[in-house]
Amino acid sequence: MNSSTIRSKISKASATSALALLLITSACTAPGHLPAAHVASSPVNETQPALNQTSIKVLSLNVAHSRSMGAHQILQDGDEARANLDAIVTMLKRENPDLVALQEVDGPSFWSGGFDHVAYLAQESGFTATVRGTHMKTPGLDYGTAIMAQHPMDDAVSIGFGGALSVVRKGFVISQMQWPGRLDFDIDVVSVHLDPLRQGVRDQQAAELAAIIEERGRPVIVMGDFNDDWNDEDSAARLLADTLGLSTHGARCEECHTHRRMKNFVDWILVSPELSIDSFEILGDDISDHYAIAATLRLSDFDTDRGAAAH
């Protein structure tokens, strides 16, 4: 056995041990000891008024900690993480969405280069506003959900789901955005990631999210990884939609899937009645173990007084 083979085996063994320790640490972290929600917003150029847009394009992606198609992010270095982010940048520039929801996206973390991935994606892709929420925080580890936008955002909140049964820390960010060119119509935008392990936990999390959305009182766009198919028994995605009267396009696509390996449809875009989905697409880029999903939204003929009242 040569020295390079020995080094390779030692490296993989060390990575496996570090991953096991990380999972143990995560599982033993009590909800009460979680860090306070962190929201980071970028400066926005407000000197250029937005044109009145009849429609906007939105996109959602589980970034998978920028490991692309790799087995686990702990097995890559910072250069590989940056290269994987660059592939996402290429997709974003091609699609040119107004809004992007990200899940499993890293702040400065030891396993993905130690830099803010949301800030990097926004800078390289040309987004003028970002909100990043930290839902998992340990020494050297920082990740959660985020929103990037081409338009100013305000009233941003990050919430990490609690509950003793939720071993893997998930949560959501929610932020207000004015419909481009419409001073009288505000919407809330959500990026959410629900628990991957237990249906009951996902349903509790969906109910918690619904309560926050109802309290804020605005029409809403909810995007993210629900870890649930629409047709699953007690689907959290369907529960949230039924509770708030939201609609989706993906529910009509019985043969589609958004998770590559599990072959199920777990990523969703849900909208209030004040909005309608003109088009929906599952993108085929090899940038994550999830496919990105995109939709074109427009103001519906529904009375938009609710958005105006919340302005």
Backbone torsions as a table, in degrees:
resi	resn	phi	psi	omega
1	MET	NA	126.7	-177.3
2	ASN	-85.4	170.4	-173.4
3	SER	-66.1	-34.2	-178.7
4	SER	-67.6	-36.5	177.7
5	THR	-65.5	-41.8	178.5
6	ILE	-61.2	-45.4	-179.9
7	ARG	-61.6	-40.3	-179.2
8	SER	-63.1	-43.0	-179.9
9	LYS	-67.1	-39.8	177.4
10	ILE	-62.4	-42.9	-179.1
11	SER	-61.8	-44.7	-179.3
12	LYS	-67.6	-38.1	178.5
13	ALA	-65.1	-40.7	178.7
14	SER	-64.1	-42.0	179.5
15	ALA	-63.7	-41.7	179.0
16	THR	-63.4	-42.3	178.4
17	SER	-63.5	-42.6	179.2
18	ALA	-63.3	-39.6	179.4
19	LEU	-65.0	-43.9	178.9
20	ALA	-60.3	-43.1	178.8
21	LEU	-63.4	-40.3	179.7
22	LEU	-62.7	-44.8	-179.3
23	LEU	-63.8	-40.0	177.4
24	ILE	-62.6	-44.7	179.3
25	THR	-61.2	-43.0	-179.2
26	SER	-63.7	-42.8	-177.1
27	ALA	-67.1	-28.4	-175.8
28	CYS	-91.4	-1.1	-178.9
29	THR	-80.3	116.1	-178.9
30	ALA	-73.7	146.1	-179.5
31	PRO	-53.8	-36.3	-178.6
32	GLY	-68.4	-16.9	-178.9
33	HIS	-97.3	2.7	178.9
34	LEU	-69.1	149.7	-179.9
35	PRO	-69.5	158.4	175.2
36	ALA	-61.8	147.3	179.9
37	ALA	-58.8	136.2	-177.5
38	HIS	-116.8	128.0	176.4
39	VAL	-123.2	126.4	176.8
40	ALA	-116.0	123.4	-179.9
41	SER	-117.4	138.5	179.8
42	SER	-85.8	158.7	174.3
43	PRO	-62.1	149.8	-179.0
44	VAL	-125.5	136.2	175.9
45	ASN	-83.7	105.6	-177.2
46	GLU	-98.9	10.9	-178.6
47	THR	-82.5	-14.8	-179.5
48	GLN	-107.0	106.3	-178.4
49	PRO	-66.2	142.7	-180.0
50	ALA	-74.0	143.1	174.5
51	LEU	-75.7	151.6	178.4
52	ASN	-69.4	111.1	-178.7
53	GLN	-102.0	135.0	176.6
54	THR	-81.4	-20.0	179.6
55	SER	-147.6	159.8	174.2
56	ILE	-134.2	156.1	177.1
57	LYS	-107.8	133.2	179.6
58	VAL	-123.3	155.8	-176.3
59	LEU	-147.4	143.0	178.0
60	SER	-131.3	140.9	-179.1
61	LEU	-150.2	129.1	165.1
62	ASN	-81.5	110.8	-172.2
63	VAL	-74.2	-17.8	-180.0
64	ALA	55.5	41.5	176.8
65	HIS	57.7	27.2	176.2
66	SER	61.6	32.7	176.9
67	ARG	-93.5	-2.4	-179.0
68	SER	58.0	-121.3	-178.1
69	MET	-97.7	10.5	-176.9
70	GLY	-72.1	163.7	-177.8
71	ALA	-68.8	-42.5	178.5
72	HIS	-160.3	144.6	-176.3
73	GLN	-64.7	-22.8	-179.3
74	ILE	-69.4	-16.0	-179.1
75	LEU	-90.8	4.5	179.2
76	GLN	-120.1	166.1	177.3
77	ASP	-106.5	-179.7	-176.9
78	GLY	-62.9	-35.9	178.9
79	ASP	-64.3	-39.3	178.1
80	GLU	-67.3	-40.0	177.7
81	ALA	-61.5	-42.8	179.5
82	ARG	-65.1	-39.5	177.8
83	ALA	-64.3	-38.9	177.6
84	ASN	-66.9	-37.8	175.3
85	LEU	-64.3	-37.5	178.4
86	ASP	-61.6	-35.0	176.4
87	ALA	-65.7	-36.5	175.9
88	ILE	-67.1	-40.3	177.2
89	VAL	-58.0	-43.9	179.1
90	THR	-58.4	-43.4	178.1
91	MET	-64.8	-43.9	-178.7
92	LEU	-64.1	-39.8	178.1
93	LYS	-65.3	-36.3	178.7
94	ARG	-68.3	-43.9	-175.6
95	GLU	-80.6	-30.3	177.3
96	ASN	51.2	57.0	179.1
97	PRO	-77.7	156.6	173.0
98	ASP	-77.4	-35.1	-175.7
99	LEU	-134.5	140.8	176.6
100	VAL	-132.4	130.7	172.9
101	ALA	-107.1	131.0	-177.9
102	LEU	-121.7	142.6	174.9
103	GLN	-128.3	158.6	-175.2
104	GLU	47.9	48.8	-179.4
105	VAL	-110.2	137.1	-168.8
106	ASP	-94.1	139.6	155.8
107	GLY	-84.0	-166.5	180.0
108	PRO	-57.9	113.5	-176.2
109	SER	-138.9	144.0	-175.4
110	PHE	-62.6	-29.7	-173.0
111	TRP	-87.8	-0.3	-177.5
112	SER	-140.9	33.0	171.0
113	GLY	100.5	-10.3	176.4
114	GLY	72.1	29.4	177.9
115	PHE	-136.1	165.0	-176.8
116	ASP	-78.9	109.4	-176.5
117	HIS	-71.8	-30.7	178.6
118	VAL	-66.9	-46.9	178.7
119	ALA	-60.3	-39.4	179.3
120	TYR	-64.9	-47.8	-179.8
121	LEU	-61.9	-42.5	-178.9
122	ALA	-64.1	-45.0	-178.9
123	GLN	-64.1	-45.4	-176.3
124	GLU	-74.5	-24.9	-176.9
125	SER	-98.8	-10.7	176.2
126	GLY	88.1	23.0	176.4
127	PHE	-83.1	140.2	-173.1
128	THR	-96.5	-11.2	-179.4
129	ALA	-142.3	140.5	177.5
130	THR	-139.7	150.2	169.4
131	VAL	-132.2	125.7	178.8
132	ARG	-124.1	127.7	178.4
133	GLY	-109.9	134.2	176.5
134	THR	-95.9	117.1	178.9
135	HIS	-109.1	-15.6	175.8
136	MET	-132.3	123.1	-176.5
137	LYS	-140.2	115.1	170.4
138	THR	-135.1	169.0	176.9
139	PRO	-54.0	118.8	178.8
140	GLY	83.2	6.4	-176.9
141	LEU	-138.5	133.0	-174.6
142	ASP	-156.7	110.2	177.7
143	TYR	-153.6	165.2	-179.0
144	GLY	177.1	-134.3	-179.2
145	THR	-121.0	165.7	-177.7
146	ALA	-157.5	161.7	172.6
147	ILE	-129.3	136.5	170.6
148	MET	-121.3	142.3	-174.8
149	ALA	-142.4	154.1	172.4
150	GLN	-89.6	0.4	-175.2
151	HIS	-132.2	156.8	-178.7
152	PRO	-60.1	144.1	175.4
153	MET	-123.9	153.8	-177.0
154	ASP	-149.9	170.2	175.0
155	ASP	53.7	48.2	-176.6
156	ALA	-87.2	139.6	178.7
157	VAL	-137.0	141.5	173.1
158	SER	-118.5	130.7	-178.3
159	ILE	-130.1	124.4	172.6
160	GLY	-93.9	129.2	-179.8
161	PHE	-64.9	139.2	176.3
162	GLY	-98.7	-159.2	177.9
163	GLY	102.5	130.3	-176.4
164	ALA	-66.8	-22.6	-177.3
165	LEU	-81.9	-13.2	-177.1
166	SER	-88.5	94.5	-177.5
167	VAL	-73.4	-43.7	-179.0
168	VAL	-92.7	115.8	-171.6
169	ARG	-72.0	122.9	178.6
170	LYS	-128.3	175.5	-179.6
171	GLY	178.1	-160.1	-179.9
172	PHE	-154.1	158.3	168.0
173	VAL	-117.0	146.0	178.0
174	ILE	-137.3	136.9	-177.8
175	SER	-147.0	147.8	177.7
176	GLN	-85.4	140.1	174.0
177	MET	-138.6	137.0	174.9
178	GLN	-79.1	133.1	175.8
179	TRP	-58.7	130.4	-173.3
180	PRO	-52.7	118.9	178.0
181	GLY	83.0	0.8	-179.9
182	ARG	-115.4	97.8	-178.8
183	LEU	-66.9	-18.1	-174.3
184	ASP	-100.0	8.0	-174.4
185	PHE	-139.0	108.8	177.2
186	ASP	-104.8	147.5	174.5
187	ILE	-129.8	158.3	168.6
188	ASP	-101.1	144.5	178.4
189	VAL	-121.6	133.1	-176.8
190	VAL	-124.1	135.8	165.0
191	SER	-116.5	122.0	-172.1
192	VAL	-131.9	149.1	173.3
193	HIS	-136.4	119.4	-178.6
194	LEU	-97.6	164.7	-176.2
195	ASP	-57.2	136.9	-178.5
196	PRO	-88.2	-6.6	-167.0
197	LEU	-106.9	-40.0	-170.2
198	ARG	-131.4	130.9	-178.7
199	GLN	-62.0	-43.0	-179.0
200	GLY	-61.1	-37.7	177.8
201	VAL	-66.6	-43.4	178.3
202	ARG	-60.0	-42.6	179.9
203	ASP	-63.5	-39.9	176.0
204	GLN	-62.6	-41.6	-179.9
205	GLN	-66.3	-40.1	177.6
206	ALA	-62.8	-39.4	178.0
207	ALA	-65.9	-38.8	177.3
208	GLU	-64.1	-42.9	177.7
209	LEU	-63.4	-43.7	-180.0
210	ALA	-59.0	-40.7	-179.3
211	ALA	-63.9	-40.7	178.6
212	ILE	-65.5	-44.3	179.8
213	ILE	-62.1	-44.0	-179.9
214	GLU	-63.6	-39.3	-179.4
215	GLU	-64.3	-37.2	-178.6
216	ARG	-74.6	-28.9	167.8
217	GLY	77.4	21.3	179.2
218	ARG	-112.2	155.7	165.9
219	PRO	-56.8	152.9	-169.0
220	VAL	-139.9	148.1	167.2
221	ILE	-115.4	117.8	178.7
222	VAL	-109.3	124.7	179.5
223	MET	-132.2	146.0	174.5
224	GLY	156.3	-170.2	-178.5
225	ASP	-101.0	107.0	-177.6
226	PHE	-91.0	-8.8	-174.6
227	ASN	52.3	31.0	-179.3
228	ASP	-145.2	136.6	169.0
229	ASP	-83.7	154.5	-179.5
230	TRP	-59.9	-36.4	-175.1
231	ASN	-90.9	2.0	175.4
232	ASP	-64.6	146.8	175.9
233	GLU	-62.1	131.4	-178.7
234	ASP	59.2	36.6	-179.3
235	SER	-53.8	127.0	178.6
236	ALA	-67.3	-34.4	177.2
237	ALA	-63.2	-45.3	179.4
238	ARG	-68.6	-36.8	177.6
239	LEU	-60.7	-46.1	179.4
240	LEU	-63.2	-43.9	-179.4
241	ALA	-62.7	-43.7	-179.4
242	ASP	-66.7	-38.3	-178.6
243	THR	-64.6	-40.7	-174.1
244	LEU	-104.1	-1.1	-178.7
245	GLY	70.6	36.0	-178.6
246	LEU	-89.5	156.6	176.8
247	SER	-122.1	162.4	179.0
248	THR	-145.4	159.9	175.5
249	HIS	-94.4	-35.1	-172.9
250	GLY	-61.9	-25.2	-177.6
251	ALA	-62.9	-20.0	-179.0
252	ARG	-85.5	-4.7	-172.8
253	CYS	-104.9	82.6	-171.7
254	GLU	-69.9	-26.4	-176.7
255	GLU	-94.3	-0.9	-174.8
256	CYS	-86.8	160.3	170.5
257	HIS	-147.4	151.9	-179.2
258	THR	-115.7	-10.8	174.9
259	HIS	-105.6	123.8	-171.3
260	ARG	-63.3	-48.8	-172.5
261	ARG	-82.5	-39.5	-176.9
262	MET	-83.1	-14.9	176.6
263	LYS	58.0	38.8	175.1
264	ASN	-128.0	168.4	-174.9
265	PHE	-102.1	100.1	-174.0
266	VAL	-118.0	-8.6	-178.0
267	ASP	-105.3	133.9	-169.9
268	TRP	-136.5	152.2	168.3
269	ILE	-123.7	117.5	-178.5
270	LEU	-119.8	140.9	-176.6
271	VAL	-135.5	152.1	176.0
272	SER	-69.9	163.0	179.8
273	PRO	-60.1	-22.8	179.0
274	GLU	-68.7	-12.4	-179.4
275	LEU	-121.6	153.3	174.6
276	SER	-131.4	153.3	-178.8
277	ILE	-98.8	111.0	179.6
278	ASP	-77.9	-37.9	-178.8
279	SER	-149.8	155.3	-180.0
280	PHE	-142.7	141.2	-176.3
281	GLU	-147.1	140.2	169.4
282	ILE	-100.6	119.9	-174.8
283	LEU	-87.6	144.0	-172.0
284	GLY	-98.5	12.8	-176.0
285	ASP	-64.8	141.4	178.3
286	ASP	-86.9	74.0	-174.6
287	ILE	-124.7	-4.9	-177.0
288	SER	-167.6	171.3	171.0
289	ASP	-79.1	-5.7	169.2
290	HIS	-107.4	147.8	168.4
291	TYR	-82.6	144.3	170.0
292	ALA	-71.2	146.8	174.5
293	ILE	-121.1	145.9	-176.8
294	ALA	-138.5	149.4	178.5
295	ALA	-146.4	149.1	171.3
296	THR	-102.5	124.2	-176.0
297	LEU	-113.7	147.6	173.8
298	ARG	-138.6	160.7	174.0
299	LEU	-67.4	130.0	-179.2
300	SER	-83.8	179.1	177.4
301	ASP	-78.4	-4.2	178.4
302	PHE	-61.4	145.1	177.1
303	ASP	-57.1	124.2	-176.6
304	THR	-97.2	23.7	-178.8
305	ASP	-61.1	-31.3	-176.7
306	ARG	-64.2	-40.2	177.1
307	GLY	-67.0	-37.7	179.6
308	ALA	-68.2	-38.6	-177.8
309	ALA	-66.5	-29.5	-178.8
310	ALA	-85.1	-3.1	-177.1
311	HIS	-64.9	NA	NA
